[in-house]
């Protein structure tokens, strides 16, 4: 699948982390704690709204490394404007461990 960035679509789904926090660590996505929070930071980083938060920080690495998911690959997929459900499906397809 050829992934094309759609930052306007990302912007519609992104939380502005300059004004609000990402989802709590215990919120799960695709059965993974930390994944929803990681997704919030990824979207915010893509559109320049990350504020003091960093995508692929040590907390995100707990999810990414635990699932065997490459941070850059996830970011490329999120950049297409994928919804939470589409990202959850992508995680389930690409995770090597759970």
C-alpha positions as CSV (number, residue, x, y, z in Angstrom):
1,X,0.0,0.0,0.0
2,X,1.4,3.4,-1.0
3,X,0.9,5.7,2.0
4,X,0.2,9.4,1.3
5,X,0.4,12.1,4.0
6,X,-2.9,13.8,4.7
7,X,-2.0,16.2,7.4
8,X,-5.3,18.0,7.2
9,X,-7.0,14.8,8.1
10,X,-4.5,14.2,10.9
11,X,-5.2,17.7,12.2
12,X,-8.9,17.0,12.5
13,X,-8.1,14.0,14.8
14,X,-5.1,15.4,16.7
15,X,-5.2,16.7,20.2
16,X,-3.5,20.0,20.7
17,X,-1.0,19.0,23.3
18,X,-0.1,22.6,23.9
19,X,-3.5,22.9,25.5
20,X,-4.5,19.5,26.7
21,X,-2.8,16.2,27.8
22,X,-2.6,13.1,25.7
23,X,-4.8,10.2,26.8
24,X,-3.8,8.5,30.0
25,X,-1.2,5.6,29.9
26,X,-3.8,3.1,30.9
27,X,-6.1,3.8,27.9
28,X,-5.6,0.9,25.5
29,X,-5.6,0.8,21.7
30,X,-5.4,-2.6,20.0
31,X,-5.2,-4.2,23.5
32,X,-2.0,-2.2,24.4
33,X,-1.7,0.2,27.3
34,X,0.2,3.3,26.3
35,X,-0.7,2.9,22.6
36,X,-3.5,5.6,22.6
37,X,-1.2,8.0,24.4
38,X,1.6,7.3,21.9
39,X,-0.9,7.9,19.0
40,X,-1.9,11.2,20.5
41,X,1.7,12.3,20.6
42,X,2.4,11.1,17.1
43,X,-0.5,13.0,15.6
44,X,0.4,16.2,17.6
45,X,4.1,15.9,16.4
46,X,3.0,15.5,12.8
47,X,1.0,18.8,12.9
48,X,3.3,20.8,15.2
49,X,1.1,20.7,18.3
50,X,3.2,18.5,20.5
51,X,4.1,21.2,23.0
52,X,6.3,19.7,25.8
53,X,5.5,16.2,24.7
54,X,7.8,14.0,22.5
55,X,6.8,11.2,20.2
56,X,8.8,8.0,20.7
57,X,9.9,9.1,24.2
58,X,10.9,6.4,26.7
59,X,7.2,5.9,27.7
60,X,6.2,5.4,24.1
61,X,9.1,3.1,23.6
62,X,7.6,0.8,26.3
63,X,4.7,0.2,23.9
64,X,6.6,0.3,20.6
65,X,9.4,-2.0,21.7
66,X,7.0,-4.3,23.6
67,X,4.9,-4.7,20.4
68,X,7.9,-4.8,18.1
69,X,6.7,-1.8,16.2
70,X,9.0,0.7,14.5
71,X,8.3,4.3,15.5
72,X,8.9,5.7,12.0
73,X,6.7,3.1,10.4
74,X,3.8,3.9,12.8
75,X,4.4,7.6,12.2
76,X,4.2,7.1,8.4
77,X,0.9,5.3,8.7
78,X,-0.6,7.8,11.2
79,X,0.4,10.6,8.7
80,X,-2.1,9.2,6.2
81,X,-4.9,10.5,8.5
82,X,-5.8,7.0,9.8
83,X,-8.5,6.9,12.5
84,X,-8.1,5.3,15.9
85,X,-9.8,2.1,14.5
86,X,-7.5,2.0,11.5
87,X,-4.4,2.5,13.6
88,X,-5.6,-0.3,16.0
89,X,-6.0,-2.6,13.0
90,X,-2.5,-1.6,11.7
91,X,-1.0,-2.3,15.2
92,X,-2.6,-5.7,15.3
93,X,-1.3,-6.5,11.8
94,X,2.3,-5.3,12.5
95,X,2.8,-6.2,16.2
96,X,5.2,-9.1,16.6
97,X,4.5,-9.5,20.3
98,X,1.7,-9.0,22.7
